[in-house]
Amino acid sequence: MFNFFSQLIRLTIVNGLLVGVIAVDVSGQQGQESVVNQPSTERGEWPHYTGDLAGSRYSPLDQIDASNFNELEVAWRLKTDIFGPRPEFKLGGTPLMINGVLYTTAGTRRAVIAIDAETGELLWNHRMQEGRRATASPRQLSGRGVAYWTDGKGDERILYMTIGYRLVALDAKTGQLIESFGHDGVIDLKVGVVYGTGTQIDLESGEVGIHATPTIARDIVIVGSTFDEGQAVPTHNNSKGIVRAYSVRSGELLWTFHTIPRSGEFGNDTWLNESWSNNGNVGVWTQITVDSELGLVYLPVETPTSDLYGGHRPGENLFAESLVCLDLETGERKWHFQAVHHPIWNMDLPGAPLLADITVDGKLIKAVALPTKQSLLFMFDRETGEPIWPIEERPVPQGDVPGEWYSPTQPFPVKPPPYSRNELRIPDDLIDFTPEMRAEAVEKMKNYKVGPLYTPPIRGTVDGLLATAAIGAMGGGTNWPGAGFDPETGIFYSHAGNASVNLLSVTEPPEGFSDIRYVSGVKGREFRRPRPVAEEAKSGSPRYVAGGISSSRGLNVEGLLIVKPPYGILAAVDMNRGELLFQVPHGETPDAVRNHPKLQGMTIPKTGQGGATSNVGLLVTKTLVVLGDPQETNPPERPRGAMLRAYHKTTGEEVGAVYIPASQSGSPMTYMVNGRQYLMVAVSGRVHSGEYIAFTLPE
């Protein structure tokens, strides 16, 4: 398709690394030094991962609407197999589009590519070969994408973070390194990442990485961090979370925020017994949002080390699972809100906080909305941190795992109500296709402890209760693709898992495996160690965690989910009133339901799709909400694959759908070039390697 040999191929050495760039002169497409104003969705562009710095995922484009969505045709397709030593089966990127050029990451090497937005032609390609440093990373594959900056006078830059946790600045026109940034275009982000009370991690094998993109506001680039997390990890003295800001022009470090407060810092006293000094994680693993006008940054923070047991870290553990507001210029904490005290459920904040201007009781409020895995939508005045509606500290169930520290209460917003199922009610929520299936489900659930939200993990045993069964965390509520909103109406939208049952059980680890007293598992069952992250990335399937939060396999009835449909939904919340607007099933009814021998002849309403890995992102336009199926199906009327669907924004009615060859794996975006609107989405799956697909209407 492309004559790569006619292009300029350059190899350079940066800090001992082999760096490859395939480049062509794209000044024609870019309009060399012609950018006067900052790019924006108002101009038909998509300049940030979430469209804008507010996290809205909104575009005002309306050429594609309910009347013609079904007429969409494939404009072009780009397979990403060549951008790495092997194909990628989990392509999670969302491209940017500025001035007719798309920028994104691709492939198992996490290459950065520039693409002609109209034709799909590859314009340039940058990659780093990081060797063992990349192999050791807890965040493999291509990640979520890149960030863009311009001074409006011709200096245009693309910034991204490598698999090996380096921040790299590239010339947006050529893909060449910006040598005036950092050290010849590169900043080693591992420098400054520590464990314990301040010991520098190893620069090659030290554990830190990220999938999220940098966030750029004004002339400042902000980067988060994340680590190997899970329910069965070898030590609680892991690398510590850190958020840093750099000058986008020079790479100078401007400020650092410690998400585990050090001695003397605010929040340090919430780590009892000096436990801050020998615990880790608490990174910012997902997208950061910024209010440039107010000069405020909003951090969604993750869980401390060891998802299901925290006896080694007594106390509430700030700033774990918290929304933290910082000053953009200084990094000073302005306010914070902890969504979960002393986290032991893996309910880390999953996606970008949403910055929406809403009207409540006639008063205009600059708000920040915080979607969660537990489907609670917390809303605050984004300048002061004051809740828009009351948040109540309610008593929650206490546990009896030896050595654990339990918070007596957890915060619940009075409004809005939960936007998807977040606790398991027996028998009402169990499968009910037939009376026999319901009876079998009720009998199976007798082996599990079931309670309200925040029922803690138990010490499961094969001779008694196996685990706490809960909805949420993996596959519940909103996950990393995040939510979106319409800034014109103040309506919040999210795809939400509605049926993923998490099994929460801890047991003593095998001798020599971990210094944590209890890890995920069930006493009496064989302990299976998680696979290394690099091995997981190669296989394209999740690591097995014995008895833990992702291992609800087996908790089914005749091969069907033990929880009744809908399995996954599109939810809408009116943020002006704090009211649920609609919940509709999203996704084709799974093959296992449609083809089940005991369900033949029955009329089963659309179930939607859900599960531990079935969250997808969405796009909000002037007239539509667009998102793809999270799972592949093979109904008789079309080839095996999935559908990219469009919904009416106020009713939730599905108004159109087009075929995609695999499930949606990256969030959709839209843009306009030469008077034509395009929709673009990343797809991939277990047998379909990564591919970017652009749709447009027939000419």
N, C-alpha and C positions, 0 to 999 in steps of 0.2 A: 504493500500500500504506500509506503514511504521509501524514498531513496535516501537511506541513512548515509550512504557513502558519499553523497554529494554535499553533506553537511559538514560543518567545521567540528572536528572532534579534538577536545583538549583534555589532557590529563595534567593535574598539578599535584604537588605535595604540600599538605598543610599540617603542621605539627606532627610530621611523621606519618600522616595518613595519605592514602591514595584517594584523590578526589577526582571524579570524572564529570565532565560537562559535555553534553551534546548541544550545540547551539546554532541558531541561525539568526540573521539580522531581522528583528521583528519591529524595527522602528516604524515601518509602514503601518503595521497594525496598531502600534501603541500611540502613534502621534508624538514623535520625539519632542520632549519638553513642552508638550501642549496642554498638560493637565494644570488647570488654573484653580479649580475648586476640588475639595475632597470628594471622592466617589461616594455614591449613595444609592439606595434602592429607589429613591425618587427618580433617578436618572436611568432606571432599568438595570442597575448593576447589583452585585451581591458582594460588598467589600469586606464582610466579616463572616466568620464561621456561622453565626446565627443571624446573618443578614445585617444586623446593626449591633452596636455595643450594648443595647438594652436586652438582648437575648430574645427578641420577639419572633424571629423566623418569619417575618411579615414582608410582603412586597405588594405595592399598590397596583401592579400590573393586572390587567383584566381582559386582555385579548383572548386568552383561554378561559372559558367559563362553562357553566352547566350545559349550555346549548351545543357546545362543540367538543367537549372533552373526549367523547368517544371517537372523534375523528382524528385524534393525535396519531402521528406517524413517527417512526424512528428517523431522526435527522442524521445521526451518526452514532457509532459505538466505538469504544476504546477499551480493548483488553489490556490488563496490567501485568500479564504473565512475564513479560520481558524485563520488568523492573525489579529484578532480584534473581537469586540463584534457583528459585523454585516458585511455582504459582502460589498465590495467596487466596485462601478460601474464606477470608473474613475482612473484606474491604469496607472500611468504616468511614471513609472520607466524605466531606462536603466541600466541593470546590468554591473558590472565590471567582467572581467575574468583574474585571475592571477594564473598561475601554476596549472591549472586544476580545479580551484574553482571559482564559480560565487558568487558575493556579490551584494545584492540589498535590497531595502525596499519593504514591502508588507503589504497590509491590512489596515483597518481603525485605527489600533493602531500604524501604522508606525513601524512595527517590522523590524528588520534587520535580514536577513537570508543568510546563506551560503549553496550553492547547489553544488553537484558534477556535473561538467559541461558536463560530458559524459552520465550520467544516470539520472540526475534530482533528485537524492536522497537528502533529506534534511540533512545537516550536523550539523548545529546548528541554534538556533533562539534566538534573544535577543529582549526584549520589555520593555518599561517603561509605567507604569500606572500613569498618571499625573493628573487625576481627573479634577477639575474645571479649572485648568490652561490650559489643553488641549482644553476643551470645549470653552474657551474664545479666542482661537487662530484664527486669520484671515486666516490661511493656514492649512486646515484640510487634512485628508487622508494620503496616503503613501508617497507623495512627489516624487522626481525625482530619489533618490538613495543615494549612499554613496561615500566616497573618501577613497583611499588606500595610505599607506606609508610604506616603509621599509628602514632600515638602511643598507640593503644588507648583514647583519651578523646574521639574524635570528629573529630580532625584526620586526614583521609585524603587522600593525594596520589598523583598519577600523574606520573611523570617520564619524559621521552623526549628523544631527540636528533634535531634536525631534519636535513633534507637538507643545509642550509647549515652544519651543525655548531654548533648552539646547544643548550644544555641548558635544558629548559623544565619548570617545575613547575606542575601544574594541580590544582585542587580536584576530587577524585574524584567528588563528588556533582553538580557543576554543569559541570565543564569550564572554569571560569574560571581565569585566571592567579592564582597565589599571589603577591601583590605584595610580600610580605615576603621572598621568596626572590630572591637575586641583585638584578638591576635590574628591578623590576616583574615578577618571575616568570621572568626570562630571564638566562642566563649566556652570554656570547660565548666559546665554547671555542676560537676561533681565536686569541684573545689568549694569548700564551705559546707558541704553536707556532712553531718557528724552523727555519731551514736554516743551513748553514755552521757557524760557531762561535757563533752566537746572533742572527742577523738575523731579526727578526719577519717572518712571511709577510704578504702583503697580506690585509686583512680581508675583501675582496670576492672576489678571484680566487685567493687563496692556496690551495694544494692540501691538503685534509684533509677527512675525513668519516668516516662509519661506518654500518654496517647493524645491528650488534649493539645490544642494549638496555643501559641502565645496570644496574649491580648495586648493590643496597642491602642493607647489613647494619648492625645497630645503628642509629645515626643518621647513617650515612656512605653517600654515593653515590659509586661509582667508575666512571670512564669511560675507555675506551680511545680509539684513533685508528687510522686507516688511510689509505692514499694510493693514487695511481695506480701500480699495479704491473704488471709484465709483463716480457717478454723483449726488447722493443724500445721503450725509453723515451728521451727526448731528453737527459736529464742524470742523472748519479749524485749531484749536489749537490741532492738533493730534500729536502722537508720531513722533519723528524726525528720518530720515534715518541715518544710521551709518554703516561703514565698519570697521572691526577689523581684526588684524592678531595676531596669537598666536604661541608660540613654539609648534610644534607637539610632542616634547618629554615631556615637562613639563606642558604645558598649560599656561605658562607665557604670559601675554599680552605684545605684542611688539609695536604695534602702533594702532592709531585710526584715521579714516578720517571722517570728518563731511560733509555729502553731502548737507546740508544747512549750509553754512559758518557762524560761530559765529562772534561776534563783533571782528574786527581786523584781521579776516582771509580773504584771497583772495576770491573775489566774493560776499562778504557780501553786498557791495554797489549796487548789482543788485536786492536786495530786498528793494524797496523804502519804505519810511515811517517806517523804522525799522520793516518791516513785517516779517523778518526772525524770530522774537521773538515770534510770535503767529501763526505760520504755521508749518505744518508737512508733513509727507510722504517723498518723494524723496529718497526712498530706492534703493537698488540694489537687485532686485527680481529674477534675472535670473543668468545664469552661467557666472562666471568670468574667463578670460583667462590670461595666464602668459607667457612671454618670459623669461625663466630661464637664458638663456645665457646673455641677456641684463640686466636682473634683473628688469623687468618692468611688472606691473600689469595693466590690462585694465578692467575698470568698465563700464558696461552699466546701466545707471541710469534711474529711473522711474519718474512719474509725481508727482507734488505737490498735496496737499489735494484739492479735488474737481475737477473732471476731466473737467467739461465744463464751469466753471466760476472761474475767478481769480481776481475779484475786491478787495478782501481782501489781495492780494499779488502783488501789482503793481511792474512792473519791469520785467527784463528778467528771473530772478529766477534761477541763477546758483546754483547747478549743475544739475538741473532738465533736464531730457531728453538729457543728455550729455554723451559723451564718455570721460572718465577721465583716464589719464595715471599716475600711481604712481610708486615710487621707491619701489621695493619689500621688501627691508630691513628696510626702514625707514617710508614708507607711505607718503613721501613728494610728492606733486603734481609736475609732470614734464610738462604736457601740457593737454589741454582739448579742446573739440569741442562740442558746443551745437547744436544739430540737429533741435530743435524747440525752439524758443524764446517765453517766457511766455506761457507755454503749456495750451491749453484749448480744446484739441481734444482727449486726452487719447492716444497719440502716443508715449508712453514710449518705451525705447529701449527694444526689446523683447527677444533677444537671445544673445549667446556668440559672442563677436567680433572675427573675424577670422584672424589669424596670418599667412600670406602667403608670401613666397619669390617669387616675380614675376620679369619679365624682360620687361621693358618699353623702347622702342627705343634703344635696345641694352644694357641698364643699369640694373644691378641687384639691386632690391629694396626690403628691408625688410619692408613689408607692413602690415597694419591692415585694414581690410574691415569691414564696419559696415552696416549690413542689417537692414531694418526698416519696420514698419507696412505700411508705405506709399510707399514701393517698391523703395525707393531711396537707392542706394548703394554708401555710402561715403567711399573713400579710402585715406589712409594717409601713409606717412613714419612713421613707428611705433616707431622710436627712437626720431624723432624731432617733429612729429605732422604736418609736412608740407603736404598739399594736393597733391596727385599724379596728379590729374587733377583739373583744377580750380573749385572753389565753389563760386557761385554768390549769393549775397544777392539781392533777387528780391522783388519788391513791391507785397503785397498780399492784398486781400479784407479786409476792415475794417468794424467793426460792430457798433451797436448802443445800446447795452445792457447797461442800466444805471450803472455807477460805474466801468465798466470794463476798463482794460488797454490793449491796443492792440499794438503788435509789428508791425511797419510799413513794415518790410521785414522778409523773412525767407530764409534760405540757400538752394540752389539747386545745385547739382553737374552737371557740363557740360557733363561729362561722368562718368559712363555708363548711358544709358537711363533707365527709370523706367522698372523694370523687370516684372511688372504686372500692371493691370489697377489701376490707383490711382486718377482718377477724373471722374465724370459722365458727359457724353455728351448727350444732348437731341436733337433729338430722337435717334441718332446713336447707343447708347449703350443699348437701351431698347429691350425687348423681341420682336422677329419678326418671331415666328413660323408660324403665320398667320397674314394677314393684320388687322383682327379684334382685335387680341391680342395687336398688336402694337398701334392701335388707342386707346384702353382702357388704355394702359400704359401711353401714351402721356397725356390723359385726367387726370389720377390720379396724374401725376407729376406736374400739375398746382397748386396743394395744397402745394407744397414745394419750398423752395428757393434752386436753384442749381447754383453752381459756380465752379471755379477752386479749386485746392488743397489749403487748409487753408482758405476756406470760413468759417467764424466763426459761432457759434451757434446763434440762434435768440430767441426772446421771442415768442414762438409759441402760437397760440390761435385758438380755434375751429371756430372762426368767420373770420379767415384770413389764412395766411400761417401757417402750422402746425409745420414746423421744417426746418432746413437746411438738405438736403439730400446729403450725401457724401459717397465716397468709402474709406475704410481704417479703421484704429483703430481696432475695433472688426472684425476679419475675413478677414482683408486686408493684403496684403504683407506677410511678415514673422512674425510669432508669437513665443511663448515661446519654441516650439521644436527647433527653430533655423535653420540655414543653414549649409552647408558643402562645402568642396572644395577638389580638387585633387591636392596634392602638386607637382605631377610630371608634370602637364599640366597648372596649374594656373587657372583652370576653377571652377567657383563658381556655386553651385546648391542650389535651394531652392524650396520647395513647397510654393505656394503663393495663397492666396485668391484673387479672381478676380471678385466677384459679390456681396459681402455683402454690402448692403446699410445701412449706419448708419444715424439715425435721431437725429439731434442735436438741442435740444430745452431746454430752461430754463424758470422757472417760480418761483414766490415767494412761499416759503415753507409754509405749514400749521403752525399756531401759535404754538410755543413750540417745533417744530421738529428740527430746525437747527439754528445756529447763522450765517450761510452763507446767503447772501442776495438773491441769486438765486440758485436753484437746478434743476436737470433734471425734466422736466414735461411740460405739455401743459395747458395753462389757459383754464378753462372750462371743463377739464376732471378730473375725480376722481383721487386724489393723492394716489398712492399705495406705502406703505413703503417697502423697500427691506427686504427680509427675513434675519434673522441672519445667519452668515456663517455656523455655526454648523448644522442648519436646512437644509441649501442648500446641505451640504455634505451628509446628510442622504438621501435626495431625489434623488441625482444624477443629478438634473436639475438646470440650472442657476437661480439666483434670478431675479425677475422681477424689472425692473427699469422704472418707469412711463415716457413715452415720450422720453426716453434717448437713448443712443448710441446702446444698445443691443435690442431695441424694434422695429425692422423693421418688426416684425410680422404684418400681415395685409397689408403690402406694397407688394402686389403680384397681379398677373393677373390669375384668375381662378385657384388658388392654386399653381401657378408656380412663381419662382423668377421673379421680374419685370425687371431685367437686363438679357440680352441675354448671352448664353454660349460663351466661356467656363467659368464654375463656379469656377473651381480651376485648377491650372496648375503646372507643373514642369518647372521651368525656369533655364536656364544656361547662365552665363556671362563669357566671356573670360576676366579675370582680367589683362592680359598682354596688351590687346588692348583697354579695356574699351568698349567692344562691346557685344551686346546681341547675344548669340549663337543660342538659340532656346527657344520656349515656346510651350509646348504640354499639352493637357488636361490630368489631372490625376484623376482617380477614375471612377467607373462605372456610367453610366447615371442613375440618380435617378429614383426610381419607379414612382414618381409623373409625370415625363416626359414620360417614356416608356409606362405607362399604361393610359395616359390621353386620354379620349374618343375623343377629338377633334384633336388628333394627330395620330390616328390610320391610318395605310396605308402610313404614311409619312416616308421617310428615313431621320433620324436625326443623324448627326455625333455625336460621343462620346462627351458628354458635360463636363466631369469632375465633381468634387464635390466641393462645397464651402458653406460658411455660417459663422455665427458668432462664431461657435465652431469647425470649420472644418480644422484647420491647423494640419499638421503632420510633424514629423521629418524624416530624411532620413539617409541612409548609402551609402558611396562611397567606392567601392572596386577597385581592379586593372582593372576590365573590366566593372563594372556595377554601376548604381545608383539604390538603392532599397528603396521602401517606400510603405506603405499600404494605402488602401482606408480609408478616414476619416469618411465615413458613411456606414451603412449596406444597402444592397439591396437584392431583391429576384427575380432575373431573372429566366426564366424557365429552364435553363440548369444546375442549381446548387441549393443547399439549401440556405436559407437565411443566409447572412453573408457578408463577404468582401473578397478582394483579396490582397495579398502581391505581388507587381509588380516589375519587373526589366526592366530598360531602358538602351539603348545604350548610352554611355557617351558623344559621340560627335554629334549624330543625334537626340537623344530623342526618337528614335523608341522603342516601347515596345517589348521586346524580350522574356518575360516569365511572368507567374503569377501562384501563388498557393493559394488555399483557406485558409482563416482564419475564425473562427466562429463568430467573431465580428470585429468592426472597430479597426484599429490601434490606440492605446491610449498612447503608449510610443515609443520612437524612437528605431529603430532596431540597432543591433550590430552584430558583427561576431567574431569568434575565431576558433582556431584549437586545437584539442586534439587527441593525438595518430594517427596523420596523416589524420584526418578527419576534414573538415571545417563544422562549424555549423552557421546557422543564427538564431537569437533569437529576438523575438518581444513581447511586452505586448499588449494584446487586452482586450477590455471591452466595455460596452455600457449600454443603459437604461435597458435592460433585461438580459444582460450577464455580470456576475460579473468577476472581474479581473483574468487574467490568463497569465502566461508566457509560450510561446510556442517555442520550439527549433526544427529547421529543419536541416536535413542533407541529403546527397545523399545515395541511396541504397548501401549496401555493395556488 
